[in-house]
Amino acid sequence: MAYFGLKSTEIFDDFDIRIPLMIQNLYMDYGFIGSILILIFVFFCFVFWIAGISGLADQKHSKNPNLKIVLSIFIPPFPIIWLIYDMYRQNRRLKGKAK
């Protein structure tokens, strides 16, 4: 394919950069099962991060809700830890009401 009169390989002839694929490196280093487990773990962390952000954003009566949202974006473990704490707190409330 020509790009402004150059072949596609001529554009990158001056650069000797080989960018390995992340998933291929995971597969080569950890094998099939290891790479699948790592990718599932990363996926669940992303899902819990998004769930924590949405839970923090849904709190209308909390102190400094904007600060918590900013912290949750720039410090990804914060919403995950908050989500685990909130689940524990709700579990304690439900057990207290059942007695």
N, C-alpha and C positions, 0 to 999 in steps of 0.2 A: 504494500500500500504506500502510495506516495504522499508525503506530507510537505507541502511547499517545495516540491521538486527533489526531496530527499527520500531515500529508502528508509524504512522504519528502523533498520539496524544502524544506519549512519547517524541517527540522532544520538544514540547512546554509545558511540564508539569511543568517545573521550573518557567515559566513565567506566571504571571496572568495579562496579558495585553489584554484588550478588545478594539479593534480599531473600533469605530463606523464608518459606512459609511457616507460620507458627504451628499450624496443625500438623504439618509434615514433621517438624522437629519434635513435637510431642509424641507423635507416633513412633519416630525413630528412637527416641530416648526411653519411652515408657511402654511401648508396645500397644496393642489394640485395646486391651482391657484397661490399662493404666490411663491411656489418653481419653477413653470414654468416661472413666470415673472422674478425671480432672475436669473435663468439659462439663459434666453434669453438676459437679460441685460449683464451678464458676457460674453456671446458669442459675442454680438455686440461690447463690449469693446475690446475683443481679435481681432476681425476683423478690427476695426478702428486702433488698435495698429499696426497690421501688415501692413495695408494700409499706415499709417503714416511713418513707417520705409521704405517702398518701395518708397514712395514719396520723403523722405529725401535722400535716396540712389540714386535716379534718377537725382538729381540736380547736374549738372556737373560744373556750373559756380558759385557755392556758396563759401563763405568763410568757411574754416575748415569743409569739408564734413565728414571726418572721426570722428571728435569730435562730430558732430551732430548724427552720427549713434551710437557711443558709448553711448552718453547721452540718446538716444532713447531706447537703450536696458536696461540700468540700471535705468532709470527714466521713467516708462511706461506712465505717463500722458503727457510727453513732445511731443511725436509724435501725440497724439490725439489732443492736443491743437494746434500744428502746422497745422494739417490737417484742423481743423475748421478755423484757421486764413487764410490758403491758399484758402479755399472755399470762404470765405468772400472777400478776395483780388481779386479773379477771378470774383466774382459777381460784384464788383465795376468796374473792367475793362470793363466787358461786358456792364454794364449800361452806362459807359462813352463813349463807341464806338457807342452805339445806338442813342445817342443824336446828 
